[in-house]
């Protein structure tokens, strides 16, 4: 355990930091929610630190999906050959393919591998609390260890497990809370893996060996967690459930914003972009906000009004000049001249 001692210090220090922050915020330090939320805070810190590894995981998974046709060709090339030379040449060609494309198959497992030591460190810290022994920064703080050991969530101590429920005052409560957390943890693991396969994998990649492995893990991981979960303290189950919820939300964001090319999520992203473009085009084609018609309509209305006015003037001129023959163009100065002369005669 000396190898994990630095992790004991890190895990317990983060938990104590959040516990003290929640106490300053007004939460009862002896309550199970104060210690439970401290574990949630531990998850948030760890997952933020693992974001770069998560990005590498996404790139590695997509790289493997793109390489599946070439990988299948190499596998078909050496299919049925069991001699050591053929296996060695197949491995060499696969490694050369990974090297040329810059793909690392192990990168897809980085977040899980990186979280495993944290997971075991938290397990031993909570197990020590259940036994009254402080690990990490809790070493030498018996009052804080006792407070954490007495903290309960829904009546079940955070350091209790399903198998040792008989050691506590309410064994049935411990078993019920433990089973609920195990079911939620297994279900969240299944949903996370399921949406990755159904929404973010191209149709052409669904029948290759990589997809077959994913299908096996889809059912294997929840089953493994369900069987082994009875050995974990409630605090560890809470940690794993919280990290699964984080993974689910993070994956939903990636699938929606940056889906794999050719996947169902990629098609939906293209549809959303097309709808957005159509809305922008409709807005551009709409008339201005001045309440009138567009420029073309205004000019057309102006020409119509001008022609109407000209026709009205022509009709008026034809009616007021009886001496003018039909079809003859009126001459306004000639009509006005006789009137002026008659007026001058009247004045004289």
C-alpha positions in Angstrom: 0.0 0.0 0.0 3.0 2.3 0.2 2.7 2.9 -3.6 -0.8 4.2 -3.1 0.0 6.4 -0.1 0.4 9.6 -2.2 -3.0 8.9 -3.7 -4.5 8.4 -0.2 -3.2 11.9 0.7 -4.6 13.5 -2.5 -8.0 11.8 -2.2 -8.5 12.5 1.5 -7.2 16.1 1.1 -9.8 16.9 -1.6 -12.6 15.3 0.5 -11.6 17.3 3.6 -11.3 20.5 1.6 -14.9 20.2 0.2 -16.1 19.1 3.6 -14.8 22.2 5.2 -16.2 24.4 2.4 -19.6 22.9 2.8 -19.4 23.4 6.6 -18.6 27.1 6.0 -21.6 27.2 3.7 -23.8 26.2 6.6 -24.2 22.4 6.0 -24.0 20.2 9.1 -20.5 18.8 9.1 -21.6 15.5 10.7 -24.3 14.9 8.1 -24.0 12.3 5.5 -24.7 14.9 2.8 -21.7 16.9 3.8 -19.4 13.9 3.3 -21.4 12.6 0.3 -21.1 16.0 -1.5 -17.4 16.0 -0.6 -17.1 12.7 -2.7 -19.1 14.4 -5.5 -16.6 17.3 -5.3 -13.8 14.8 -5.6 -15.4 13.4 -8.8 -15.6 16.9 -10.3 -12.0 17.7 -9.6 -10.8 14.3 -11.0 -12.9 14.5 -14.1 -11.8 18.1 -14.9 -8.2 16.9 -14.7 -9.1 14.0 -17.0 -10.5 16.2 -19.8 -7.3 16.1 -21.9 -7.3 12.3 -21.6 -11.0 12.2 -22.6 -10.1 14.3 -25.8 -7.4 11.7 -26.6 -9.9 8.9 -26.1 -12.3 10.5 -28.6 -9.6 10.9 -31.2 -8.4 7.4 -30.7 -11.8 5.9 -31.0 -12.5 7.8 -34.2 -9.1 6.8 -35.6 -9.8 3.2 -34.9 -13.2 3.5 -36.6 -11.6 5.0 -39.7 -8.9 2.3 -39.8 -11.3 -0.6 -39.5 -11.4 -1.4 -43.3 -7.6 -1.5 -43.5 -7.4 -3.5 -40.2 -9.9 -6.0 -41.7 -7.8 -6.3 -44.8 -4.8 -7.2 -42.8 -6.8 -9.7 -40.7 -8.3 -11.3 -43.8 -4.8 -11.5 -45.3 -3.5 -13.7 -42.5 -6.8 -15.5 -41.8 -6.4 -19.2 -41.2 -2.6 -18.9 -40.6 -1.6 -20.0 -37.1 2.2 -20.2 -37.6 4.3 -17.8 -35.5 5.8 -16.1 -38.5 2.4 -15.1 -39.9 1.2 -13.8 -36.5 4.4 -11.8 -36.1 4.0 -10.3 -39.6 0.4 -9.5 -38.9 1.3 -7.7 -35.7 4.1 -5.8 -37.5 1.7 -4.6 -40.2 -0.9 -3.6 -37.6 1.7 -1.6 -35.7 3.0 0.0 -38.9 -0.5 1.1 -39.7 -1.0 2.6 -36.3 2.3 4.4 -36.5 1.6 5.8 -40.0 -1.8 7.1 -39.0 -0.8 8.3 -35.5 -3.4 6.1 -33.9 -2.9 4.6 -30.4 -5.4 1.8 -29.6 -4.6 2.1 -25.9 -5.6 5.8 -25.8 -9.3 4.8 -25.9 -8.9 3.3 -22.4 -6.9 6.2 -20.9 -9.7 7.7 -18.7 -10.7 4.3 -17.2 -7.0 3.4 -16.6 -6.3 6.8 -15.0 -9.3 6.6 -12.7 -8.5 3.1 -11.5 -5.9 4.3 -8.9 -8.2 7.0 -7.7 -11.0 4.5 -7.4 -8.9 2.1 -5.3 -7.5 5.0 -3.2 -11.0 6.1 -2.3 -11.9 2.5 -1.5 -9.1 2.2 1.0 -9.8 5.6 2.5 -13.4 4.8 3.1 -12.6 1.3 4.3 -10.2 2.8 6.8 -12.9 5.1 8.0 -15.2 2.1 8.6 -12.5 0.5 10.7 -11.8 3.8 12.6 -8.4 4.2 10.9 -7.5 7.5 9.1 -5.5 7.4 5.9 -3.9 10.3 4.1 -4.6 13.6 5.8 -7.2 11.9 8.0 -4.4 10.1 9.8 -4.0 11.6 13.2 -7.5 13.2 13.2 -9.6 10.6 15.1 -12.5 13.0 15.6 -12.9 13.7 11.9 -12.6 9.9 11.2 -15.3 9.2 13.7 -17.5 11.9 12.3 -17.1 10.5 8.8 -17.8 6.9 10.0 -21.1 8.1 11.7 -22.3 10.0 8.6 -25.2 8.4 6.9 -27.0 8.8 3.5 -30.7 7.8 3.7 -29.9 6.1 7.0 -26.9 4.1 5.6 -23.3 4.9 6.7 -21.1 6.0 3.7 -18.4 3.5 4.8 -20.9 0.5 4.9 -21.0 -2.3 2.3 -23.7 -4.7 1.3 -21.8 -7.7 2.7 -21.0 -6.2 6.1 -24.5 -4.6 6.6 -25.0 -6.8 9.7 -22.5 -4.8 11.6 -24.6 -1.7 11.6 -27.8 -0.7 13.4 -30.0 -0.8 10.3 -28.8 -3.6 8.1 -31.9 -3.6 5.9 -31.5 0.1 5.1 -27.8 -0.4 4.3 -28.7 -3.3 1.8 -31.5 -1.3 0.2 -29.4 1.8 -0.3 -26.5 -0.3 -1.6 -28.6 -2.2 -4.1 -30.2 1.0 -5.4 -26.8 2.6 -6.0 -25.5 -0.6 -7.7 -28.6 -0.7 -10.0 -28.2 3.0 -10.9 -24.4 2.6 -11.4 -24.9 -0.4 -13.7 -27.8 1.3 -15.6 -25.8 4.5 -16.2 -22.8 2.5 -17.5 -25.1 0.6 -19.9 -26.8 3.8 -21.2 -23.5 5.6 -21.7 -22.1 2.7 -23.7 -25.3 2.1 -25.6 -25.6 5.7 -26.8 -22.0 5.6 -28.0 -22.7 2.6 -30.2 -26.2 3.6 -31.5 -25.6 7.3 -32.1 -21.9 7.9 -32.7 -20.7 4.9 -34.8 -21.0 4.8 -38.6 -23.2 2.1 -40.1 -20.2 0.7 -41.9 -18.3 0.2 -38.6 -21.1 -1.8 -36.8 -20.0 -5.2 -38.2 -16.3 -5.0 -37.6 -14.4 -6.7 -34.8 -14.1 -3.4 -32.8 -17.8 -3.0 -32.8 -18.3 -6.6 -31.7 -15.9 -6.0 -28.8 -18.0 -2.9 -27.9 -21.2 -5.0 -27.9 -19.6 -7.5 -25.5 -18.5 -4.7 -23.2 -21.9 -3.2 -23.4 -23.3 -6.0 -21.3 -20.1 -7.2 -19.6 -19.3 -3.9 -17.7 -22.8 -3.5 -16.0 -22.7 -7.2 -15.0 -19.2 -6.9 -13.5 -20.2 -3.8 -11.6 -23.4 -5.5 -10.3 -21.5 -8.5 -9.1 -18.6 -6.7 -7.5 -20.6 -3.7 -6.2 -21.6 -5.6 -3.1 -18.0 -5.3 -1.9 -17.7 -1.6 -2.3 -18.6 1.0 0.4 -21.6 3.3 -0.3 -19.2 6.2 -0.7 -17.4 4.4 -3.5 -20.7 3.5 -5.2 -21.6 7.2 -4.9 -18.3 8.1 -6.5 -18.8 5.7 -9.4 -22.4 6.7 -10.0 -21.4 10.4 -10.1 -18.6 9.8 -12.5 -21.0 7.8 -14.8 -23.4 10.7 -14.8 -20.5 13.0 -15.7 -19.5 10.7 -18.5 -23.0 10.5 -19.8 -23.4 14.3 -20.0 -19.9 14.8 -21.5 -20.6 12.2 -24.1 -24.0 13.7 -25.0 -22.2 17.0 -25.6 -19.6 15.4 -27.8 -22.1 13.4 -29.8 -24.2 16.4 -30.4 -21.4 18.9 -31.2 -18.7 16.7 -32.7 -20.2 13.4 -33.9 -18.3 10.7 -35.8 -18.5 11.1 -39.6 -21.2 8.9 -41.1 -23.0 8.2 -37.8 -26.6 8.9 -36.9 -25.6 11.8 -34.8 -23.6 13.3 -37.7 -26.8 13.1 -39.9 -28.8 14.8 -37.3 -26.2 17.5 -37.0 -26.3 18.1 -40.7 -30.1 18.4 -40.6 -29.9 20.9 -37.8 -27.4 23.0 -39.8 -29.7 22.9 -42.9 -32.7 24.0 -40.9 -30.6 26.8 -39.4 -29.5 27.9 -42.9 -33.1 27.8 -44.2 -34.2 30.1 -41.3 -31.4 32.5 -42.1 -32.4 32.6 -45.8 -36.0 33.3 -44.9 -35.0 36.2 -42.6 -32.8 37.6 -45.4 -35.7 37.5 -47.9 -38.2 39.2 -45.6 -39.0 42.9 -46.3 -37.6 45.7 -44.1 -39.0 46.9 -40.9 -40.4 50.2 -42.2 -43.9 48.9 -42.7 -43.9 49.4 -46.5 -43.2 47.2 -49.4 -39.8 46.3 -50.7 -37.9 48.4 -53.2 -39.3 46.6 -56.2 -42.8 46.9 -54.9 -42.4 50.6 -54.2 -41.2 51.4 -57.7 -44.0 49.4 -59.2 -46.6 51.2 -57.1 -45.0 54.5 -58.0 -45.2 53.8 -61.8 -48.8 52.6 -61.4 -49.7 55.8 -59.6 -47.9 57.9 -62.2 -49.8 56.2 -65.1 -53.1 56.6 -63.3 -52.5 60.3 -62.8 -51.5 60.8 -66.4 -54.7 59.0 -67.6 -56.8 61.1 -65.3 -55.3 64.3 -66.7 -55.8 63.2 -70.2 -59.5 62.4 -69.6 -60.1 65.7 -67.9 -58.6 67.6 -70.8 -60.7 65.8 -73.4 -63.9 66.5 -71.5 -63.3 70.2 -71.1 -62.5 70.8 -74.7 -65.6 70.1 -76.9 -64.1 71.8 -80.0 -61.3 69.3 -80.0 -61.9 66.4 -82.3 -61.9 62.8 -81.2 -58.4 61.5 -80.8 -56.9 65.0 -81.2 -54.3 65.9 -78.5 -55.5 68.8 -76.3 -53.6 72.1 -76.3 -54.0 73.8 -72.9 -52.6 77.3 -74.0 -55.0 77.5 -76.9 -58.0 76.7 -74.6 -56.9 79.4 -72.0 -56.3 82.2 -74.6 -60.0 82.8 -75.7 -61.0 83.0 -72.0 -58.4 85.6 -71.4 -59.5 87.6 -74.4 -63.2 87.5 -73.4 -62.3 88.7 -69.9 -60.4 91.6 -71.3 -63.4 92.6 -73.5 -65.7 92.5 -70.4 -63.4 94.7 -68.5 -63.3 97.2 -71.3 
